[in-house]
Amino acid sequence: MSAISFGVEIEIYVKPKEELIRNMPKWHLGIDPRSENQREKINENFRSIFGALASALTASSIPAGLEIKNYTEWTVAEETLDPFEDYWGLELISKIMGTHGELSRDLSTVFRVLGTFVELRTTPSCATHVHVGLPNLDPNSRRNGIKLFQLQRLLMTVAVFEDAVVQILPPDRKYNFFALPNISGGRADERLKDAYRGSNADVRDIAGNGGLGSSRRYTAWNFCSSVRPGAKNTVEFRSPPGVTEPQHARRWVAFAVAFVNGGVGRDWENWIPGPRRYPNVNSLQQFLIESTMSLEDGKGWRGSLGVTHRPPPRT
C-alpha cells in the first residue's frame, strides 16, 4: 500500500459572531475591512480574529498557531482576497498529514469550530490548494531531490486528463488566472501545445522532459516545488474552489491525492489515444477509483471522492 503525505490550504471569508467578539478584548467594532483609512485598527482586528480562532482550534485538539512551524500544526493566516462586504479574508494552512482518517478528523473539527465562532463565505477569489508529496516508489532514482520517472509519469497524466479535469471544475475555476490549465491555459511552451493537438508521442516526449509549464506557479498543477533547487518533492493542485464544508474540502484533497498516486504509478508507454483523442470525465473517475486501490484506507478515499464501488477487473 502507498503511504502518501499531503496538506491543504483553504482561502475563506469570515465574520466573527458575538461569542467570538466577546473573547477578543482588542476588537474594534464598526471597522470595515475594506477601508483604507483605518489600517492600524484593521490589522489589530485581523490579529484578534486569527489569535482567537487559533486558540479555539487548539482547545478542540487541533493545535494551531499564527506562524508556520514546519507544518507540524495548523496555521491561521491573513490572505489577500478581493474585498467582500464586512468579511475578513483568511487562509487556513493544515499540518502535513498522512492518512485519510487524520484528514477526516481534522477537517470535521476545523469546520465545526469555525461554524461556532464565525460566519463563513466564499467568492470566486477564494481557492483551495492541495499539496501532495510524491510517493517514495524508487528512492534511488533522483534528480534535484525528485524521482525523475515519477515526475515524467505525473506530467503525462496531467496532459492526458487535462480536458476531463477542466470539465469537472466550477465555471470560475476552469481558466482562473491563478490556476490556468497547464496546456490549454496559455502558459505552456508552444511546442507542447502543438504536440498536445497533434502527435501523442510528442506529448509524451515533452512531458517527460519537464514541460507543462512546470516552472510556473500559477498553473492548475504547480510543479515548482519539484523542479527548483531545494525541491520539497511535492506537487500543488491549485484549481479547486473555496469551500465552507468539510466534505467538500475532503473531496478535493481526495481528488488530488488519488490523481498524484495514480499518475506516478501509471506507465503511459503503450497508451494510444481513443477516437476522441483524450479521456472523458467517466474515464477520469475510473482512473481515480483505480488509483485509490493502492492507497492505505482506499475505501475511505473513495468515500471522500463520492464513489464507493471498486473498479471492474481489467480484461
N, C-alpha and C positions, 0 to 999 in steps of 0.2 A: 504494500500500500504506500502511496505517495504521501510524504509529510511536506506541507507547504505553508509558508508564512505569508501574512498579509496584514494590511491596515487600511483604514478608511478615513477620509476627510469629508465632513458634512458641512456645507455652507447653508446658513439658515438665518431668518429674521426672528427676533424675539421681542416681546413686550412684557415687562415684569407685571405680575399680578400683585394684588395688595399684600398678600402674605410675604412675598419676597421683598417688597418695598419696605415693610416694617422691619426687616432684618438688615437693611442697608442704611446705616446712620449717615453716610455721606451722600445719599441720593438727593439730587436736586430736582424737585418737582417742576413740571411745566417746561422742561428743556426739550426743544425739538432737535433730534439728532441731525437734521438736515441743515440746521442753522450754521452760518459761518462766523457769527459774531459772539458766540459763547463757547469757544473751543476748549477753554480750560475746564468749564463745568461739564461739557460733553465728554471729555476724556475721563473726568472723575466718575461720571455715570457709567462709562464703559468699564472702568476698573471695578466699580461696585458690582455690576452685573456679573462680570466674569469671576470675581472672587466669591460671590455668593453662590453661583452655580457650581463652581469647583468644590466649594465646601459641602454643598448639598450632595453632590455626586460621591465625594469621599465618605460622607456619613452613610451613604447607601451601598458601601462596599465596592465602589468604583473609584479607586484612587485617581485624583485629578489635580492638576496644577495650572499655572498660568504661563509656564515656560516648558518647552520640550526638554525632557531629561532622558535622552537616548531611547525615547519611545517605550519606556517601561510603565508609563501611566497615561491616562487620557489628558488632553490639554484643551483648555478653553481659551480661544484667541480671537482678537479682532480680525475681521475680514473686510476688505474693501469691496463693498457691494454698492450697486446703484441706490441712492436714497429712496426709501419707501415709507411714506406716511410717518408715523411716530414709532416705528420699529427700529431695533438696533441690530446691525449685522454682525454675526459672529461665525467662527469656524470651530467645529468640534473635531479634534485630531485624536484618533484612537491610539492605544498602545499597539505594539506588534503582537498579533495573535497567531495561533497555530492550529486551532481546531474549530469545527462548526459549533460545538457546544459552547465554547468560550464566546464566540461571536454572538450567538443567540442570547445568552445570558446577559452579556454586556449591553447589547443594543436594547433589549427589553427594559433593563433598569435605567439606562440613559434616557430613553424617551419617556418613561414613567416619571422620572424626576423632573424633566423639562416640562411635561404636561402639568405637574403640580404647581410649578412656580412661574411659568411664563406662557404666554400665548405664542403659538408658532405659525409662521407663514413662509412661503417660498414664492419667488418670482422667477422669470426666465433668466435672471442674472445669477441665480443660485445653481450650484452643481454639487455632485457627489463624486469624489475621486477615490479610486481603489488602487492601492499599491500591492503588487503581488511579487513575491520572491520567486525566482526561477528554481524549480525543484532540483535537488542535487542528484542528477542521474549519472554523471560522469565527472568526478572530481579531478580527473587527470587531463581533461580537455578544457583548457582555459586560455583566454587572451584578454589582457587588461581587466582581469577579475571576472570575466564572464565565461560561460561554457559555449563555445562557438557553435557547435552543432545544434544546441537548444535554441539559440537566437536565430539561426537560419530557419529552423522549422517554424518558430513562432512568427517570424516575419512573413513567411509564406502563408501561414494560417490567416494572418491579418489580411493579406492580399486576396486570398480565396473567398473569405467570408465578408468582405467589406460591404458589398451591396446588401446582404441579408441583415447585417448589424445596423446599417443606416435605416432600414425599413422598420425595425422594432423601436427605434428611438422616438421620443416625442418630437413634434414638429420643430420646436425652438432649440432642439439639441442636435438635429441632424447635421446641420452645417454651421454650428456655433463657432464664432471666431476663435474661441479659446480651446476648441476641441474639434478641429476640422478633420474629416476623414483623411487617413494617411495618403491615399492615392487621389481620389476624386476631389479632395478639398482644395487642391491647387498648390500645395506646398511641396509636393513630391518632385523629384528630378524628372525632367521631361522624358528621358529615356525610359523611366519606369512607367510613366503614364502611357507612352506609346506601346510598351511591352504589355501592359495590362489590357489594352484594347486589341492587341494582336496575338503574338505567339506566347503560349503558356510557358514554353521552355525559357523564353527571355525573362518572363516574370520571375521564374524560379532562380535564374542566374543572378539577377539584380537584387532580389530579396535576400538571397544567400550571401551577398557581399555587403549587406548592411544598408540597403536602400530604405524606402518607405518613409523618408523624412526623419530618419532615426536620430538626427542631431537637433531636431526642432522640438521644443517643448509643447507648443500649442497644437498638438495633434491628438486624435482620438486615442491612439496608443502611443504614449510617450516613452521612448527608449533612452532618454538622456542619461538616466541613472544606470544604464547597462553598457553604454559605449564610451562615456567620458572617463578621463583619468580619475582614479579613485572610485570607480564604479561601485554602487551598492548591490549590483546584481538583482535589481528589481525593475518591473515594468509598471507604468501607471496607466490606468484606464480612466480617461477624463470625460467621457461622453455622458454619463448618467445625469439626470436632473437632480435638483434639490429634493429632499424628502422630509416628511413630517411624521412618518410612521415607521416603526422598527422593521416590519415585514418588507417594506419597500427597500429599505437600506440593505436588509439581508439578501434580497433578490439580486440587487446589483452586485453586491460582493460575491455572491454565489456564481453569478454570470462570469465575472472576471476571473475568479479562481478556477472555475471549470474550463474556461476558454484557454487560459495560460497552461493549465495542467495538460489539457488535450493537445494544445498546439505544440508544446515542446516534445510530446511523445509521438506525434504524427509524422510518419515518413511519407513525404509527398513525391518521392522519386518517380513513382509509376502512375501518378494521378493524371487523368485525361479529362478535360472539361466536357460537360454534357452538352446537349443541343443548345441550351440557353447560356452557355459559357460558364457561369458560376452558380454555386448552390443557392437555393432559396431559403426562406425562413424555416420551413419544415426540416430541411437538411441541417440547418444550424442547430435547431432544437435537438435533433438526433445526435449530432456531434457532441453537444453539451451533456446529454444523458450518458453517452458512452464515456465521456471524459470523467464523470463522477465515479465510474465503477472502480477506478484505481485510487480514489481518494479515501482517506480514513473517514468513516461515517458517511459513506456515499449516499445512503438513504436520507440523511439529514440535509445534505447539499441538494439532492433532488427535490426535497420538500420545499426548501427555500426558493428554488427555481420555479416552483409551481408545477413540477412534473413528478409523479410518484412511481411510474412504471419503469421496469427495466427495459433496456433495448432488446429488440428481437435478435436472435442469433444470426451471425453473418453466414451467408451461404457461399 
